[in-house]
Amino acid sequence: MKRAMMINPADNVVVAADAISKGEEVYYDVNGERVVLTAATDVPVYHKLTIRDIAKGEKVVKYGCTIGVATADIPKGAHAHVQNFDSESLVR
């Protein structure tokens, strides 16, 4: 099982502490509770993966702050990165 880190309980993504392969189980702790999810895609080390489905147009939240907006539906356990969310729209 691979490890991920939740930065803030309000986040909808976690950060991979290890490189994760599609289908691997990933765990993270939130509010003292261990949560396990299955990776829907490969996720490079230190990249983000979603902890729930994120709909196109929905905010991507890390550090308890919006870091971008989904440009496509992102399924639970998927790699969240430039291919499926845009942070540029926050500065326009």
N, C-alpha and C positions, 0 to 999 in steps of 0.2 A: 504494500500500500504506500502511495506517495503522499507527501505533506504539502499543504498550502497554508497560507497565512491570511487571516481576515484582519484588516487594518482597523475597521470601525464596524460595529454591529449594524449600521444603516447601509453598508455597502451591498451591492448586488454582484460584485466580483470578488475573487480572492486571488492572491499572488502565489504562483507555483514556486515552491522551494526547491523542487527537483524538476528535471525534464519529465514530462508525462506523455505516455502513449495512449492513443485512443483505446478505450475499453478498460483502462486501469482504474482501480478505485483510488480516490483521493480523499484525504481527511483534513479537516481544519477545526479549530475550536472557536466557539462563540459563546460568550457569557458563561464560561465554565462547562459547556456541553460540547461533546465531540460530534461532528456531523460528517457523514460519508456520502460522497457522490461518485458517479462514474463519468470519466472523461468521454465526451462526445467526439472530440478531435484530439490530435496531438497538440501539446502546449509546451513551448520552450521554457526553460528555467527562467524564473523572474518575470514571466509574462502573466497576464490575467486570464482567468477562466470564470465563466458565469456560474452562479449558485442557483439560478432559476432562469426560466425562459425570459428573455428581454425582447419586447416587440419593437418592430421598426418604428422609429420616432421617439422611443422611450429613452430616458436619461440613463447613462452608465455612471454608476456611483462608486467611487473609491475614496478613501480617507474621509468618508462622510460627506464628500463634495461631488458635484457633477463634474465628470472629466470628459464627457462627450455625449453624443446622441447616436443611437443605433441607426445605421443606414440600411439595415436588413434585419429580419428576425434572427435572433441569436439564441439557439437552444441551450438549455441547462447543460453545464459541463463543457461548453465549447470555448475555444480560444477567442478572447475578445481583443481585437487589435485593429489596425488600420483597414483591414479587409471588410470589417463589419460595423465600425463606428467612427464617427468624425469628431475630433476635438477642435478643429479649426472653426467650426460654426459658433463656438463659444466666444471667440474673440472678434467676430464680425459685428 
